[in-house]
Amino acid sequence: MSDAIPVSLCVTAFNRAHLLPDTLDSILAQSFPDFELIISDDCSEDRTQEVCREYVQRDSRVKYFRNAANLNMPENLNAAIRSARGDYIANLHDGDVFHPDLIRKWKEALDNYPSTGFVFNSYRGIDHKGRERIFREPYPALIPGRVLGRRLLSLWTSCVYGMVMARRQVYDKLGLFDSKFGNFSDVDMWLRIARDYDVAYVDEPLMELMPVDPDRFYAFVHWQVVFWVIGIHTANLRRYREVLPEVTWALARNFRQRKLRYIFMRFLLCVKHRRWDRVREFLAICCDADDPLLRGLGKALGRPQDAPSWYHPGYWNMARIF
């Protein structure tokens, strides 16, 4: 389209006004200057709106949108992407700080490797023991997409953080982030893209992540997150059957054992940390499980009234393989 620009930077914002200026300052100081900055505010209740409007006045590249109602992730991100005009679209989080060369190096990677759908990089953050470290992956600059897809299907964790830059045409072809996977819908998206596209990797810590917020709902074991993660795997095992038949067959054959191990490790973590609220939630939701072991446990020890407010039996449909 005639008003297209090279890059759109989409920042999702929610109640982090105290951190937002550092994020926005690091974006506006990028060595690649030809971008639009879209801030999508998901009905923040702090000073986020005031901070953003100050930046709109300061720099013509900044555009601020406030949702009429709280959309939650990932629909807030989808709203930002729908407003974007760039050929490349980056997803960025409020609260993080970015190296001045981040956008330039992301763009160069996508320019250099036309077969790629998105680019990600190593980053600096705080590990689970509170130590600062650099998180990096043993990948070359160009990763065959299905190599990355195989890794993401084989593990319950993701080596790709939520901040990447993707081609607009990829979203046009595959669609936006799937809201049924909530805050973890980005992992589903990386799998969807890696099925059909290669992936670029920049092995430099080009972003500094804010410390983990202990009050975020999934800072500790959260059973809704467990459903999301399992659901992402079942959905993408189906997607990859045609392109990685041997891998998906092997993973599907052992899926029940892997799923039960993943679930019970989280259950034991709740017991270890004496989170009896999460233990009771687990036993309650197991009453509806499709797996006989889990259902038997729930029927024996669970009480329906202990089920969390977000839960409904349909969540177990995410856990069914093929």
N, C-alpha and C positions, 0 to 999 in steps of 0.2 A: 504494500500500500504506500501511497505517496508520502505519508508522514511517518514512515517507519524510521527507527533509529537503531544503532547497533546493539545496544544492551539496555535491558530493563532490570533494575535491582528491586526486588520485592522484599520489604521488611515487614514481618508480622509483629504487631505490638499488642501487649496486654499487661497493664499494671506494672510497668517497669520504668516509670518516668525518671527515677533516680539514676538509672543506668543508661537510658536512651541517648543522652547527649554524647557520651563517649562513643557509642555505636555510630551515631550519625556523623560525628566529626571524622571518624576513621573512614567512613564511606566517601564523604565529600573531599577528603584529601587523597583520593586514589590517583595514581599516576596516569591511568586511562580515564579521561574526563568526559567522554562523549556517552553519557547515559542519562536515563531518567530514574529517579528514586521514588518508588511508590511505597508509602507507608499505609498499611491496612490495620486500623485500630479496631480491635474487637470489643468495643464498648468499655474501655478502661474506666475505672472509677477513681483514678489518681490524677496527676497533672499531665498525663500523656498528651491529651489534646492540646493543652497550652504549649507544651514543649514543641510539638510538631508544627503548630501554626507559627511559632517563632522561626523555625527552620524554613518554612514555606516563604516567609517574608525575606529571609536572608539569601536564599539560593533558588533560582528559577527552575532548577532541575528537580526540585522536591515537590511531590504531589501527595496530599494527605486525604485519606478516605476513612470515614468512621462508619462502621456498620450500623444499620438501624436497630438490629438486635444482635445479641451475642451468638456467634456462629460456631465457636470452638474450632480447634484445629481438627481436620485440615481445611474446613470450608473457608476459614479466614484467609489461608494461603491461596485457595482457589479463587477467591474474590480478587486478590491482588493480581494473580496471573491473568485473569480475564480483563483487567484494566491495562495490562502491559502492551506496549507497542513494539518492543525490541525483537530483533531476530534471535538474540540470545536472552534467556531469562534466568536470573539468579535468585535463589531462595536464601534469605538471610534472617537471622534472629535478633530481636532486640536484646541488649545486654552483652553481646559479644563484641570484640574489637578486632578489626581487620587490618592486615598489613597493607601498606600503600600500593603494593604491586599485585594484590590479589586479583582484581578484575582483569588487569592487563595479562597476567599469566594464565588465567582461566580462558580468556578469549584466544590467546595465542595457541593454547592446546587444542581448542575446538577448530580453530582455523587450520592448524597443521595436520589434523587427523579428521578428514571429512566423514569417515565411517562411524564416528563417535556420536552417542546420544547425549552424554553429559560428561562433566569433568568434576572431580573432587580432589582433595589434597590432604596432606598430613596437617596436624594442628597441635597447639599447645593447650594443655588443660590440667585439671586436678584429678588424680586417680582415686580409687575407693579408700585409700589410706591417707588421703589428704596431701599427697606429695605432688608437686608440679612435675610434669613430664611431657615429652613429645610423643604423640600417638602417630605412628606411621605404619605403612604397609609395605611388604616386600614385592611391590609391583613395578613393572616398567612404565614408561610414559603412555604406552598404548596397551590396553588390556583387552584381549578378546572377550566380548560380552558374555559368552556362555561359560567362560572360565570363572568370571565373577559370579554369574548366576549359579553355577554349581556350588561355589563356596557358600553363598547366601542360603541356598537350599539345604546345605549339609549342617549348618550351625543355627543355633537359636539366637545368635547375636549378629549385628551388622557391622562390617568394617567401614561402611559409608555413613558419615554423619549426615545430619539433616540439611546441611548447607552445600549446595552444588550449583553449577550453571548448566542449563540444558538448552537444547535448540527448540525454538518455538514449534518447528514442524513436528517434533516428537510429541509434544502435548496435543497438537492438532490431530495427529494420527492415533495416539493411544488413549487420549482423554486425560482428565485431571486426576487429582488424588482421591482415593476412594474413602469416603467418610465412615464407612462401617468399620474401618481399622483404626479410627481415632488418631491419637498422637503418633502412632507407629505406622501410619499409612505411607510414610516416605519409604520404608523398607519394601513395601509392596510395589511402589513406583520404581525403585531401582531394579527390582527383579523384572518388572514388566519391560523396562527399557533394555536391560541387558540381554533379554531374549532375542531382540531384533537388531541391536546396535552394539558396537564396541564402546569402550569407556576409556576416557583419558584420566591420567593421574599425575598430579604435580607433587613431587616428593619434597615439599618445603612446608614448614609450619606457618602458613599464611593467615592464621586466625588464632585468637586467644579466646577460649571459651570461658564464660563466667562460671564461678563455682556453682555446683549443683545446689539448687534451692531445696532445702530439707522439707519445705512445706508443699512441694508439688505433689500431686496425688499419686504419682507412680515412683516417688523417691524410694519407697520400700515395696515389697511384694504387693501387687494389686492384681486381683483375679480377673478383672476386665482386661488388663494388659496381657495376661496369659492367654485369654481367648483370642485377642487380636493377633498375637504372635503365632499361635497355632493356626489360626484362620489364614494368615498370610502364606504359611507353608502349604496348607492343603490347596488353596487357590492356585498357587504357582506350580505345584507339582502337576496339576492338571494342565496348566499353560505350557509347561516344558515337555510334556510327554512326546510330542512330535519331534522336537529338536534334540532332546537328550533322553532317548527312550531307556537306555541301560541304567543311567543314573536315577531317573525317576522310578523305574521299576524296583531297584534296590532300596531306595529310600521309602517307597510305599510299602514294600514287604516288611520292613522293620519299623514302620511308623508307630504302631501301637506301643511297642516297647520304648521307643524314643520319647513319645508323647508322655507316657506314664512316668518315665524317669525325670523329664523336665518338670512335670507337675509336682511330683513328690519331693524333688529337691527344694522347690519353693515352699512346699508345706513344711518341710523340716526346718527351713530357715525361719519360718514364722514361729515354730515351736522353740527353736534355739533362742530367739529374741523375745520370747514370751508375748508375742502379739496374738493374744487369745481371741481378739476381735476378728482377725483374719483367719484364724483356725476355725472359729465358729462359722464364718462366712463360707469357707471352703466346704465344710461338712454339709451345710445347708444346700449349696448349689449342686453338690454331688448327687443329691436325691434324684435329679433329672438326667444324670449322665447317660450317654449311650454305651459306655464301657461297663460291663458287668461288675468289675472289681470296684470301680469308683461308685457305681450306683449302690452296690451292697454296703459300702462304707457309709454312704450318705443315709441310706435307709436305717442303718443300725445306730448311727451316732448323730445324725443331723436333725436340725429343727427348722422347718420352713420359715419360721418367723425371724431367723437369723440371716436370711438372705439379704444382701445389700440392695439399696433402692434402685440401682442401675440394672439389676439382673432380671432377665426373663429366660425361660427354658430354651428359646430359640438360639441362644448363644452356643448351645452344644452343636448346632448344625455346622458351625465353623470348624469343629474338631473332627468332622467326618471325612475320611479319606476316600476320594473317588466315589 
